[in-house]
Amino acid sequence: MLRIWQRGLYYSLGIILLTLGIALTIESHLGTSPFDALLVGLYRSFGLTIGSWEIVVGLTIILFNAAAQRKRPELLALATSLLTGIGIDIWLWIIRSNDLILSPNLMAQILCLLTGILFASSGIAINLQADFAPNPFDRMMLVVRKLTGWTITTSRVLISVLLVIAAALFGGAIGVGTILITLLSGPAIHGFMNLVNRLDQRLAPAES
């Protein structure tokens, strides 16, 4: 069982890695995750920042999760949406203002995309393990798994397909990267969760 300070540390690290990964996939210009593609589409259609739409859509998902579970909305999840939205905007500003992605060639874009997938997947896995303040989208993935009995991977793919449709309606950042993220994120999250679990087991004796 993780202590509160460990959960807070995991949570903070998870947010940092997740938002960096999201920013990298956006800057790859090969397509983002279905959820982020929707955020980019809303940004292109209505203005505001991508991070701002993270907060708005996050609140909508929080209300859905509450209704599906017949529970009160998770207010801590709103804090996660807020921090994630701020993190995305900060990382995008850092990357763009410092020209961190210098080479516009295809190989650089692919590397940027794959690195983003790894960072985002590790961040999600760490946040799920911390169980401190859930990410609304990741909580929805768990809600669908609980309601249907499907695996995390299957649940995520189903949700992703629905999000791609919504993103397409708003001209979101859909591309080959979207397909790769949809196929690779589930297994990557599962793998990182196993790594984090093993780390917890090694730390457990020190807590007794």
Summary of the structure (lengths in Angstrom):
residues: 208
radius of gyration: 16.6
end to end distance: 10.2
largest distance: 53.9
contacts: 733
relative contact order: 0.20
helix: 81%
strand: 0%
